[in-house]
Amino acid sequence: MLSIWAPDGIGEIESGDDLTRIVAEVVGRDLEDGDILLITSKIVSKAEGRRILAADREQAITDETVRVVASREHPNGVTRIVENRLGLVMAAAGVDSSNTPDGTVLLLPVDPDASAREIRAGLHARLGIAVGVVITDTVGRPWREGQTDIAIGAAGIRVVDDLRGQTDASGRPLTVTITAVADELAGAADLVKGKSSGRPVAVVRGLAHLLTGEDGPGARVLVRGAEKDMFRLGSDEAYAQGFAAGRRAGKDGIGS
């Protein structure tokens, strides 16, 4: 049986707080071998000192941006979809100005997979149990309204369930089915954590078969490489790039 719950009692996290100790104290007595913890990246960022002064949030976004995918002006300003330092494509590079004092913003953890590994190891040392850990963040999605949570860091679980080579209910072979279970866990956990309930940690029980003996590859393997990305740019940006390439080709006499 699958069960998911989000305990109260985490409280406000400050820079330098021992997040593993806090989680162990609040959740530890209820944890069992095979449980999976889903931890909102915001409290990881706060504990790791990723809150910075930023009078201009846009500059903070620029500083975290590796590549602009799309940019659109609207009555309230500009929305930028970018690739950030972690390889994640998301609005505003993951820079967050909610639930943080005015004049400051939160950046994502420097290495969410490393953060997940550290928390997993710390919980094992304190509690003597084997759990999986997933660090989550909220994103929008192409072609879909609304937002959901995804895994940006993971340790001790299989982040994908590769079903290729198996057969479906009709006996046909599965050739492309790879389920992003870490993202599915992140979205399910968000249903019980909420956005403003003060419960940034959720526990999933009943999926112990997803756990691994080692830390595993982490959530970084969920990031699609450029060579496989069929939608690397926004439509306006792709058009502009193609138009510019055509003009350069014309000037060079290609095709004449």
HELIX and SHEET records of a PDB file:
HELIX    1   1 LEU A   19  VAL A   27  1                                   9    
HELIX    2   2 GLY A   28  ASP A   30  5                                   3    
HELIX    3   3 SER A   41  ALA A   47  1                                   7    
HELIX    4   4 ARG A   57  GLU A   64  1                                   8    
HELIX    5   5 ALA A   92  GLY A   94  5                                   3    
HELIX    6   6 PRO A  112  LEU A  127  1                                  16    
HELIX    7   7 VAL A  181  LYS A  193  1                                  13    
HELIX    8   8 ALA A  208  LEU A  210  5                                   3    
HELIX    9   9 ALA A  219  LEU A  222  5                                   4    
HELIX   10  10 ALA A  226  LYS A  228  5                                   3    
HELIX   11  11 SER A  235  LYS A  251  1                                  17    
SHEET    1   A 5 SER A   3  TRP A   5  0                                        
SHEET    2   A 5 VAL A 201  ARG A 205 -1                                        
SHEET    3   A 5 ILE A  36  THR A  40 -1                                        
SHEET    4   A 5 GLY A 132  ARG A 141  1                                        
SHEET    5   A 5 ARG A 144  ALA A 155 -1                                        
SHEET    1   B 2 ARG A  51  LEU A  53  0                                        
SHEET    2   B 2 THR A 104  LEU A 106 -1                                        
SHEET    1   C 3 THR A  65  HIS A  74  0                                        
SHEET    2   C 3 GLY A  77  ASN A  84 -1                                        
SHEET    3   C 3 VAL A  89  ALA A  91 -1                                        
SHEET    1   D 2 ASP A 161  ASP A 162  0                                        
SHEET    2   D 2 ILE A 178  THR A 179 -1                                        
END                                                                             
